[in-house]
Amino acid sequence: MTPALLSWSGGKDAAWALHALRQRGEFEVVGLVTTITDGYERISMQGIRVDVLHAQAQAAGLPVIEAWIPQHTDNATYEASFADALERARERWPGIERIAFGDLFLADIKAWREALCARLGWTPLFPLFGSDTAKLAREMISGGLRADICCVDATQLDTGFAGRAFDEALLRELPDTVDPCGENGEFHTCACAGPMFDKPLDIERGEMVLRDGRFAYTDFTLASP
């Protein structure tokens, strides 16, 4: 099989992309690439703690290539950090040239990733792109994926959804204006179990914090042994 990296946010879409790639058998995911915000020590956007990220990677049986960015960053800084991470990946896996993303339908994001990969000499893969997100959400849940909402954009979704499990009950209660997979940024998730992991993560829900007057982050921590 052709080796590939997977851009890993720690959420359900990245986790399901890993599962989909493994099921199809054309590409072998050999490592994860994750952007982490310095100072917070958390995955950017999702707000997932680094130790939870490492537990996810261990459960997936994959190493993580970390791309660290400052708290206040711009596209140029992000791209430089991402490029450095990909170079380190090539040192580890000489000749590797493909990286997969879990994007679902946002054409502008896909085009931006394609342009970035072209500049860096990589070929992007989008195993879930074009999916019907209502069907995909239910496929994830029925397929054994477990995830919790770790971030809510309060301008698009009530913060009462923060910290909840991504399950059938949640899908039934989401407003019609909200994508079932949160693809417009309405919410982000932390994947904790599923067919892509060899064991479930034992995580505990912590406090919810509102940042920038907009993003409601729920803290999930690894349970004490």
N, C-alpha and C positions, 0 to 999 in steps of 0.2 A: 504493500500500500504506500501511497505518497504521503510523506510526513507533512504535518501542518500544525501551526499554533492556533490557539483560540483566545480571542480577546475576552477576558473574564471580568465581569462586573460583580460577581457573587450572587446575581439575581436569577430568577426563574428562566428568562430567555436564554442567557448564556448557558445555564445548566441544561436546558432542553436542546440547545444547539449541539452541545457535547453528545447528548444521547442520540440525536438524529444522525450525526456524523458517524458515530460508532455503529449504528444500525445499518447504515448504507454501505459501509465497508470499503469505500473508495479512498478515503483519507484516514490516516492514523494521527490522531491528536497526540502530540508528544510533550506539549507544555502549554501553560497558561500565561498570558500577559495581562497584568493588572496595573492600573494607574492608582497610586496612593497619594493622598494629600499630606505633605509634611506638616508636622505640628499637631495634626489631628490623629495621625497614624490610622487612618481609615480609608477605605476604598472611596474614591471620588464619586460624587453624586449619591451612591447608595448609603454611604456613611457606615459601612460594615467594618468592624474592628479587624486589625491585621491578624490577630490570633484566630478569629473566626475564619478569615480567608485561608489561613494555613491549614485549619482543620478541614475546610472544604476541599482544598487541593489534596490533602492526604487521603480523604475519603474517595476522591476521584482517581487516586493513584498517579498524580501528575505533579511535576515541579512548577513553581511559579517564577516568572521573570517579572520583577517589580520595576515600574516606571514611577519615580517619585516626582511630584510637582509641588511648587509652593502654594500657600493658601490663596493668594491673590495672583492669578496667572492669566496668560493670554494664549491665543492659539499657537503663536510661535514657540513659546516655552513648552507648551504641551507637546507639540510636534517634535521638538528637539529631544525631549525626554522619551517619547515613544520611539523615535528613531534609534536612540541609544540602547533601549531595551531590545529592539529587534536586532541590532548589531551584536549584542551579547548572546542573543539566541542563535545567531548564525555561527558564532564561535563555538557554541555547544553542539549545534547540529549543522555542520557544514553542508551547504547546498540547499538548505531549506528555503522555500520561497513563497509559501502559502500561509495565509492567516485568515481565520474564520471570524465572523461577527454574528451576533444574535439579533440583528435588526429585522423588523417585521414588515414595515411598509413605508417608512418615511424616505421618499426618493431623494430629498436634498441631503440627508445624512449619508445615504448610500453613495451618492455622487461625491461627497466630500471625502469619504473613506477611500473610494476608488482613486481619486486624484492624489491623495496622500500616499497610498500604497504605490501608485505609479511613480511618484517622485522618489520613493525609497527603494524601488526595485522589488516590490512584493506583489503577489497576486491575491486579491481578496476573494473570500468565499462567503456566501450568504445562504446558509442551508435552510433558513426559515422564511426568507423574504417572499412576500406575496401571499403569505398564509391568511386565511380567514381567521381573524383573531378571536372571534367568539367560539369557533370550533376548536382552535388551537388551545385556548384556555381550558376548555373541558377535556381535551385530549391530554393535556399536562396533568390535570387533577386525576382523571381516571387511570392514567398511566403510572400513578404512584408518586408524582412530584409533590413535595411539601415545601411550602415557602410562607414567609410572613412579611407583611408590609412594613418596611423599615423607613420609608420616606413618603410623605404625602405633600403634594403641592397644594397649599391651602387656597390658591386662587382657582383651582380646578376641581377640588374634591374636599369634602368636609373632613376636618382633622379627626373626627370620631372614627374614621377608618384606620387611623394610624395604629400599628401594632397587631392588627387582625391577621388571621390566617387567610391565605389565598385559597379559598375553597368555594364550593357550590353556593353556600349561603352568601358569601361575599358577592359573587357574580350576580345573584338575584337582586341584591340590594344596591348595586352600583347604579347611579343615574344614567339615563340614556345618553347623556352627553359625554360620558367617560368610556374610553376604549376598554374592553374586557381585559386586555393585557397591559393597560397603562402605557401604550406606545407613544402617546402624545406627552408623556412626562407627568401624567396625573399622579402616578405612584410608582414606587420602586420596591423590589422585594429582596429578601435574603433567603436563598435556597438552603434547606436543611436536611432534605431526604429525597430519594428518588432512585431510578434505575441507573443513573450516572454515578452514584456513590456506592461504595461497598458496605457502608454502614451509615445510619442516620447520625446527624449531629445532635448532641444534647445541649440545647441552648435555652437560655432563660430571658424572658422579656424584662427590660428595665424601664427607666423613665422616658418620657417623651419631652423633647426640647424643640421649641420653635426658633429657627434661625432666619435672619434677614427678614423677619416679619412675614415669612412665606412658607418655608419648608419645615414640616413637622417630622423630626427624626425620632424614631424609637430605637433605643439602645438594646441590642441583643448581645448577650455575653455567653461564653461557654460555661456550662454548669460546673460547679466545683466537683472534683473527683471524690 
